[in-house]
Amino acid sequence: MELCDHSILDLHHRIKKREITFTDIIASVAKRIEEKEKTINGYITLFLESARKQARNLAESIKDFEQIPILTGIPIAIKDNICVKDALTTCGSKILANFIAPYDATVIKRLKKDQAIIIGKTNLDEFAMGSSSETSFYGPVANPHNPELVPGGSSGGSAAVVAYGGAIAALGSDTGGSVRQPAALCGVVGLKPTYGRVSRYGLVAFASSLDQIGQIGKTVKDCAILLSTI
């Protein structure tokens, strides 16, 4: 079992014991992305170089590993309808193919505060309107368990990359099932929080009275960890 297949909680405990490094985790995730991404197409944008740099900087700057936040050094994927400052936010559409977000969504600010590593922006049905992740301008997402099948949608990219080990966990958005359904189809855990529990600031709207930023993880505990942070 490679590091990219472990849960947030497992990796956090091993980091605290100094059994593994942040760089080890990024290397494992990057290797899996290299192996799988051409087939699965779960990402629109990747930040591998900046992730490696952040991992090195964390290793040099942290003095007391016993006190680090639980998401420190953990690679998290972000659905590409959530704004990450100075990065593309395309919503899977040609219309926004050159749009660089000028600010961080609230959930991104909170992830960065805990020193999580944003590994990339994930593919989705265009403007999150779909349930199969086949309508993206950047091409369809394949199911990592069987590339002939769909991963569900619209957060299919987020679910797929967590399932194949291209991220330890991910954020998606859920209006009518867009986190829960792809999580089920990809064999991971998806959670839509209660309305208002998580800030929608920085999420490109589909139906504002129903939209929620949700969590996708390998375990229920991982989703709870993400929820408690964002």
C-alpha positions in Angstrom: 0.0 0.0 0.0 1.5 3.3 -1.1 1.4 6.5 0.9 -1.1 8.0 -1.6 -3.6 5.2 -0.7 -3.6 6.1 3.1 -6.1 8.3 4.9 -5.5 11.8 6.2 -5.5 10.4 9.8 -3.0 7.6 9.0 -0.6 10.0 7.3 -0.9 12.6 10.1 0.0 10.0 12.8 3.0 8.9 10.7 4.2 12.5 10.1 4.0 13.3 13.8 6.2 10.2 14.6 8.6 11.3 11.9 8.2 8.0 10.0 7.5 9.8 6.8 8.1 13.3 5.3 5.8 15.7 3.5 8.0 15.2 0.5 7.4 11.4 0.6 3.7 12.0 0.5 3.8 14.4 -2.5 6.2 12.1 -4.3 3.8 9.2 -3.9 0.8 11.2 -5.1 2.7 12.7 -8.0 3.8 9.2 -9.1 0.2 7.9 -9.0 -1.0 10.9 -11.0 1.7 10.2 -13.6 0.5 6.6 -13.9 -3.3 7.3 -14.0 -4.1 10.8 -15.1 -3.9 10.3 -18.9 -6.5 7.6 -18.6 -8.8 9.1 -15.9 -8.5 12.9 -16.8 -9.5 13.9 -13.2 -7.5 17.1 -13.2 -7.8 20.3 -15.2 -4.8 22.0 -13.5 -2.0 20.5 -11.4 0.3 22.3 -9.0 3.0 19.6 -8.6 6.0 21.9 -8.5 4.5 24.3 -6.0 3.4 21.3 -4.0 6.9 19.9 -3.9 8.3 23.4 -2.8 5.7 23.7 -0.1 6.5 20.3 1.2 10.2 21.2 1.4 9.4 24.5 3.1 7.2 22.8 5.7 9.9 20.3 6.5 12.4 23.1 7.1 10.1 25.5 9.1 8.3 23.1 11.5 10.0 22.7 14.8 7.5 20.7 16.8 5.8 18.0 14.8 3.6 17.0 17.7 1.6 20.3 17.4 1.0 20.5 13.7 -2.6 20.8 12.5 -4.0 17.5 11.1 -4.1 18.7 7.5 -0.5 20.0 7.5 1.3 18.7 4.4 -1.7 16.7 3.2 -2.4 16.9 -0.6 -6.0 18.1 -1.2 -7.6 18.4 -4.6 -10.1 21.2 -5.3 -13.0 21.1 -7.7 -12.5 23.7 -10.4 -15.5 25.8 -9.5 -13.9 26.9 -6.2 -11.6 29.9 -6.4 -7.9 29.5 -5.6 -6.1 32.8 -5.8 -3.8 33.2 -8.8 -4.9 29.9 -10.3 -7.2 29.0 -13.2 -10.9 28.5 -12.2 -12.6 27.2 -15.3 -15.7 25.5 -14.1 -15.0 23.0 -16.9 -15.9 25.6 -19.5 -14.2 27.2 -22.5 -15.8 30.5 -21.4 -13.5 30.6 -18.4 -10.5 29.0 -19.9 -8.3 32.0 -19.1 -9.9 33.1 -15.9 -7.4 33.5 -13.0 -9.2 33.8 -9.6 -8.2 37.1 -7.9 -8.9 35.7 -4.4 -9.2 32.5 -2.3 -12.5 31.0 -1.4 -13.1 30.9 2.3 -12.6 27.1 2.4 -9.2 27.6 0.6 -8.1 30.2 3.1 -8.9 27.8 5.9 -7.0 24.9 4.2 -4.0 27.2 3.7 -4.1 28.3 7.3 -3.7 24.7 8.4 -0.9 24.3 5.8 -2.7 21.8 3.6 -1.1 21.4 0.2 -3.4 22.2 -2.8 -2.4 19.6 -5.4 -4.6 20.7 -8.3 -8.0 21.7 -9.6 -10.3 18.9 -10.6 -12.4 18.2 -13.7 -16.2 18.5 -13.6 -19.4 18.8 -15.7 -19.4 22.2 -17.2 -20.5 24.7 -14.6 -21.3 21.7 -12.4 -24.4 21.0 -14.5 -24.4 17.2 -15.0 -24.3 13.9 -13.2 -21.6 12.0 -15.2 -18.6 14.3 -15.7 -18.8 13.8 -19.4 -19.7 17.4 -20.4 -16.4 19.2 -19.5 -14.7 21.3 -22.2 -11.5 19.5 -21.0 -12.9 16.1 -21.8 -14.8 13.4 -19.9 -13.6 11.9 -16.6 -13.3 8.2 -16.5 -14.1 5.9 -13.5 -10.8 4.8 -12.0 -12.1 1.3 -11.3 -13.2 0.8 -14.9 -12.3 3.6 -17.4 -15.2 2.4 -19.6 -17.6 3.7 -17.0 -18.5 7.2 -15.8 -17.4 8.4 -12.3 -20.6 10.2 -11.7 -20.9 14.0 -11.4 -20.6 16.8 -11.3 -17.7 16.4 -8.8 -16.5 13.4 -10.8 -12.9 14.6 -11.0 -12.6 15.1 -7.2 -14.0 11.6 -6.5 -11.9 9.9 -9.2 -8.6 11.4 -8.1 -9.2 10.5 -4.4 -10.2 6.9 -5.5 -7.0 6.4 -7.6 -4.7 8.1 -5.1 -4.1 11.3 -7.0 -5.0 13.2 -3.8 -5.6 12.2 -0.3 -8.9 14.0 -0.1 -10.8 16.6 -2.1 -13.4 19.3 -2.1 -16.4 19.3 -4.4 -19.7 21.0 -4.6 -23.1 19.4 -4.2 -26.4 20.9 -5.3 -28.5 17.8 -5.9 -26.0 15.0 -5.4 -22.9 16.2 -7.1 -20.5 15.1 -4.3 -22.4 12.1 -2.9 -23.2 10.4 -6.2 -19.7 10.4 -7.7 -18.3 9.4 -4.3 -20.6 6.3 -4.4 -19.7 5.5 -8.0 -15.9 5.7 -7.3 -16.0 3.8 -4.0 -15.0 6.7 -1.7 -16.9 8.8 0.9 -18.8 12.0 0.1 -20.6 14.4 2.4 -22.9 17.3 1.7 -22.9 19.4 4.8 -26.0 21.1 6.2 -26.8 24.3 4.4 -24.8 27.2 5.9 -22.4 24.9 7.7 -19.6 25.7 5.2 -19.1 29.1 3.6 -20.0 29.3 -0.1 -17.8 32.4 -0.6 -15.6 31.7 -3.7 -17.8 28.9 -5.1 -19.1 29.6 -8.5 -22.9 29.4 -8.1 -25.2 26.9 -9.7 -28.3 27.2 -7.5 -27.4 29.3 -4.5 -30.2 28.1 -2.2 -29.0 24.5 -2.6 -25.2 24.6 -3.3 -22.8 23.4 -0.7 -19.1 22.8 -0.7 -18.7 19.1 0.3 -15.9 16.8 1.2 -14.6 13.6 -0.5 -12.3 11.3 1.4 -11.2 7.7 1.7 -12.9 7.3 5.1 -15.8 8.9 7.0 -13.2 10.2 9.5 -11.4 12.0 6.7 -14.5 13.8 5.6 -15.1 14.8 9.3 -11.6 16.1 9.5 -12.1 18.2 6.4 -15.5 19.5 7.6 -14.0 20.5 10.9 -11.3 22.5 9.1 -13.2 24.4 6.4 
